[in-house]
């Protein structure tokens, strides 16, 4: 078990800046206040040439808030290619504002719409609430995407951490449904195994920014019933068959308890005949992509993500 890390100057700076945002106490409300402040700190100004729209998808009992980033240009005749983005935050934190740091530049660099889903959060709403919200958005897009100006035949689903978990689970559930299939999935340091049991969870149990204990806490809040921890909607790696999933890009951080979730997933995808690419961020920590404008290795991960998404949206594997 690694207990100390010789971090690069890049990663040490990221850790130091994250440490500025500590909850005032251990309450959920203060956790969310601190997380939101951290997100604002790492969110640059909106790039020129983008338009941002808020929408709400009606569902039984209420609605799901959505935020759409798209180029400020004429919509293509068939609608915008789209990245359906599912944010991270341990299924407990985050929302429409928390991942603007990645949603806005992806819309610009991929010449696509990026649709962010404000799914219900735990512990107020436990599993499978977040998954069901994300699935409801995809079910709407695949039959009525043009309502939002989206080409349902050119959608890639993406997410980081808990959002990567939701994106992978969505791909499993969407497999074989009527209508156009997803063009791809792009997962950033995803949680895919349910309980943190793979070797990296032990090797990096005390890693900065996300520990094994942190993951256990988040999982308990989202899925308090351990009997559900092998449900593929919660643990995509528990699915027996990964065949016929869309082309996949998975980025992992070397010093992350979740590293092997992503590595194992790519290995299993490839064994089932799915085109899958893995990017390993050397010396990086969980959540590192927030630092991509300031760090060389995080920027390399970001560029690999953009290149993969462009290929997927264009129908290239």
ZATOR-294342 format. One record per residue (C-alpha): residue number from 1; residue in one letter; x negated, y negated, z. Coordinates in steps of 0.2 Angstrom, whole numbers, plus 5000, padded with zeros to 4 digits. Example, Ala and Ser with C-alpha at 12.3 -4.5 7.8 and 13.67 -1.06 7.14 Angstrom:
// ZATOR-294342
 resi resn    u    v    w
    1    a 4938 5022 5039
    2    s 4932 5005 5036
***
This chain:
// ZATOR-294342
 resi resn    u    v    w
    1    x 5000 5000 5000
    2    x 4993 4983 4995
    3    x 4994 4971 5009
    4    x 4983 4957 5003
    5    x 4982 4950 4985
    6    x 4968 4941 4976
    7    x 4980 4930 4966
    8    x 4975 4920 4952
    9    x 4975 4901 4954
   10    x 4990 4901 4943
   11    x 5000 4913 4955
   12    x 4993 4905 4971
   13    x 5000 4888 4965
   14    x 5017 4896 4961
   15    x 5017 4904 4979
   16    x 5012 4888 4987
   17    x 5026 4878 4978
   18    x 5039 4891 4982
   19    x 5035 4890 5000
   20    x 5041 4872 5001
   21    x 5058 4879 5000
   22    x 5062 4889 5016
   23    x 5080 4891 5023
   24    x 5083 4881 5039
   25    x 5090 4896 5047
   26    x 5094 4914 5042
   27    x 5112 4910 5037
   28    x 5118 4914 5019
   29    x 5123 4896 5017
   30    x 5105 4890 5021
   31    x 5098 4903 5010
   32    x 5108 4897 4995
   33    x 5104 4879 4999
   34    x 5085 4883 4999
   35    x 5087 4893 4983
   36    x 5096 4880 4974
   37    x 5083 4867 4979
   38    x 5069 4878 4973
   39    x 5078 4881 4956
   40    x 5080 4862 4954
   41    x 5061 4859 4958
   42    x 5056 4871 4944
   43    x 5069 4865 4931
   44    x 5062 4853 4918
   45    x 5073 4840 4909
   46    x 5084 4846 4896
   47    x 5075 4847 4879
   48    x 5081 4835 4865
   49    x 5092 4842 4852
   50    x 5103 4853 4863
   51    x 5121 4852 4868
   52    x 5128 4859 4885
   53    x 5146 4864 4887
   54    x 5155 4871 4902
   55    x 5169 4884 4900
   56    x 5180 4895 4910
   57    x 5185 4913 4905
   58    x 5203 4917 4913
   59    x 5203 4933 4922
   60    x 5215 4942 4934
   61    x 5215 4932 4950
   62    x 5205 4917 4943
   63    x 5192 4913 4930
   64    x 5173 4916 4927
   65    x 5163 4899 4924
   66    x 5152 4899 4909
   67    x 5139 4887 4903
   68    x 5134 4886 4884
   69    x 5118 4879 4878
   70    x 5117 4877 4859
   71    x 5108 4867 4846
   72    x 5116 4850 4843
   73    x 5119 4854 4825
   74    x 5132 4860 4813
   75    x 5138 4878 4818
   76    x 5133 4891 4806
   77    x 5148 4898 4796
   78    x 5149 4914 4805
   79    x 5145 4906 4822
   80    x 5129 4905 4833
   81    x 5119 4920 4836
   82    x 5119 4921 4855
   83    x 5109 4926 4871
   84    x 5121 4931 4884
   85    x 5111 4927 4900
   86    x 5114 4935 4917
   87    x 5105 4926 4931
   88    x 5095 4933 4945
   89    x 5096 4930 4963
   90    x 5098 4947 4972
   91    x 5117 4947 4967
   92    x 5119 4934 4981
   93    x 5111 4918 4975
   94    x 5111 4907 4959
   95    x 5124 4901 4947
   96    x 5126 4890 4932
   97    x 5112 4878 4937
   98    x 5099 4890 4943
   99    x 5092 4897 4927
  100    x 5093 4881 4916
  101    x 5074 4883 4916
  102    x 5075 4898 4904
  103    x 5092 4896 4896
  104    x 5089 4879 4888
  105    x 5072 4882 4880
  106    x 5078 4899 4874
  107    x 5093 4890 4865
  108    x 5080 4878 4857
  109    x 5067 4891 4852
  110    x 5079 4904 4846
  111    x 5091 4892 4837
  112    x 5105 4901 4846
  113    x 5118 4898 4859
  114    x 5114 4904 4876
  115    x 5129 4908 4887
  116    x 5126 4909 4906
  117    x 5138 4918 4917
  118    x 5143 4913 4934
  119    x 5148 4930 4940
  120    x 5155 4933 4958
  121    x 5141 4934 4972
  122    x 5139 4946 4986
  123    x 5142 4948 5000
  124    x 5159 4939 4997
  125    x 5161 4950 4982
  126    x 5153 4967 4983
  127    x 5149 4980 4969
  128    x 5156 4981 4956
  129    x 5162 4963 4956
  130    x 5147 4955 4947
  131    x 5146 4969 4935
  132    x 5165 4968 4931
  133    x 5163 4949 4928
  134    x 5149 4951 4916
  135    x 5158 4965 4907
  136    x 5173 4954 4905
  137    x 5163 4941 4897
  138    x 5156 4953 4884
  139    x 5173 4961 4881
  140    x 5179 4944 4877
  141    x 5164 4939 4866
  142    x 5165 4955 4855
  143    x 5183 4952 4850
  144    x 5185 4933 4851
  145    x 5167 4926 4851
  146    x 5171 4912 4838
  147    x 5182 4904 4851
  148    x 5165 4898 4858
  149    x 5157 4897 4841
  150    x 5148 4913 4844
  151    x 5144 4926 4831
  152    x 5149 4942 4840
  153    x 5139 4953 4828
  154    x 5123 4944 4834
  155    x 5122 4944 4853
  156    x 5108 4949 4864
  157    x 5110 4952 4882
  158    x 5097 4946 4894
  159    x 5094 4944 4913
  160    x 5080 4943 4926
  161    x 5079 4953 4942
  162    x 5097 4956 4948
  163    x 5103 4949 4931
  164    x 5092 4962 4922
  165    x 5101 4975 4932
  166    x 5117 4968 4926
  167    x 5111 4967 4908
  168    x 5105 4985 4908
  169    x 5122 4991 4916
  170    x 5132 4981 4903
  171    x 5122 4989 4889
  172    x 5127 5007 4896
  173    x 5145 5002 4898
  174    x 5146 4994 4881
  175    x 5139 5009 4871
  176    x 5152 5015 4859
  177    x 5165 5002 4862
  178    x 5175 4996 4847
  179    x 5168 4980 4838
  180    x 5150 4975 4835
  181    x 5136 4982 4846
  182    x 5124 4972 4855
  183    x 5109 4967 4845
  184    x 5097 4970 4860
  185    x 5093 4968 4878
  186    x 5079 4958 4886
  187    x 5076 4962 4904
  188    x 5064 4952 4915
  189    x 5057 4961 4931
  190    x 5074 4970 4932
  191    x 5080 4981 4947
  192    x 5086 4997 4939
  193    x 5084 5011 4952
  194    x 5096 5006 4965
  195    x 5086 5009 4981
  196    x 5068 5004 4979
  197    x 5060 5021 4979
  198    x 5048 5021 4964
  199    x 5029 5021 4967
  200    x 5027 5002 4965
  201    x 5040 4999 4979
  202    x 5028 5007 4991
  203    x 5012 5000 4983
  204    x 5019 4982 4983
  205    x 5030 4984 4998
  206    x 5023 4968 5005
  207    x 5021 4958 4989
  208    x 5023 4939 4990
  209    x 5040 4932 4984
  210    x 5049 4949 4984
  211    x 5046 4963 4997
  212    x 5053 4980 4998
  213    x 5063 4974 5013
  214    x 5070 4960 5003
  215    x 5076 4972 4990
  216    x 5084 4983 5003
  217    x 5093 4968 5011
  218    x 5100 4962 4994
  219    x 5106 4979 4989
  220    x 5114 4981 5006
  221    x 5124 4965 5003
  222    x 5129 4969 4986
  223    x 5132 4988 4988
  224    x 5135 4992 5007
  225    x 5141 5009 5003
  226    x 5125 5020 5000
  227    x 5136 5033 4991
  228    x 5137 5020 4976
  229    x 5118 5018 4974
  230    x 5117 5031 4961
  231    x 5131 5024 4950
  232    x 5123 5019 4933
  233    x 5133 5003 4934
  234    x 5121 4999 4949
  235    x 5106 5010 4945
  236    x 5105 5011 4926
  237    x 5090 5023 4928
  238    x 5102 5035 4936
  239    x 5111 5037 4919
  240    x 5107 5054 4912
  241    x 5107 5048 4894
  242    x 5100 5032 4887
  243    x 5102 5036 4869
  244    x 5110 5024 4857
  245    x 5106 5009 4867
  246    x 5101 4993 4858
  247    x 5083 4988 4855
  248    x 5075 4983 4871
  249    x 5062 4971 4878
  250    x 5057 4973 4896
  251    x 5044 4962 4905
  252    x 5037 4967 4922
  253    x 5025 4959 4934
  254    x 5010 4969 4940
  255    x 5012 4964 4959
  256    x 5031 4968 4960
  257    x 5040 4981 4970
  258    x 5051 4982 4955
  259    x 5037 4985 4942
  260    x 5040 5003 4940
  261    x 5059 5001 4937
  262    x 5055 4992 4921
  263    x 5041 5004 4916
  264    x 5051 5020 4919
  265    x 5066 5012 4910
  266    x 5055 5009 4894
  267    x 5048 5026 4895
  268    x 5065 5034 4896
  269    x 5072 5023 4882
  270    x 5058 5028 4871
  271    x 5061 5047 4875
  272    x 5079 5045 4870
  273    x 5074 5037 4853
  274    x 5077 5019 4857
  275    x 5065 5005 4851
  276    x 5058 4998 4867
  277    x 5044 4987 4871
  278    x 5036 4983 4888
  279    x 5026 4968 4892
  280    x 5016 4969 4908
  281    x 5011 4952 4916
  282    x 4994 4955 4924
  283    x 4992 4948 4941
  284    x 5010 4941 4941
  285    x 5023 4941 4954
  286    x 5042 4943 4954
  287    x 5051 4928 4948
  288    x 5035 4921 4940
  289    x 5043 4915 4924
  290    x 5049 4899 4932
  291    x 5031 4894 4931
  292    x 5029 4897 4913
  293    x 5026 4879 4908
  294    x 5012 4878 4921
  295    x 5003 4895 4919
  296    x 4993 4904 4905
  297    x 4999 4922 4910
  298    x 5017 4917 4913
  299    x 5017 4907 4897
  300    x 5011 4923 4888
  301    x 5026 4932 4895
  302    x 5038 4919 4890
  303    x 5031 4919 4872
  304    x 5033 4938 4871
  305    x 5051 4936 4877
  306    x 5055 4923 4864
  307    x 5047 4933 4850
  308    x 5057 4949 4855
  309    x 5073 4939 4856
  310    x 5070 4931 4839
  311    x 5068 4949 4831
  312    x 5083 4956 4840
  313    x 5094 4941 4834
  314    x 5088 4943 4816
  315    x 5091 4962 4817
  316    x 5073 4967 4817
  317    x 5066 4980 4829
***
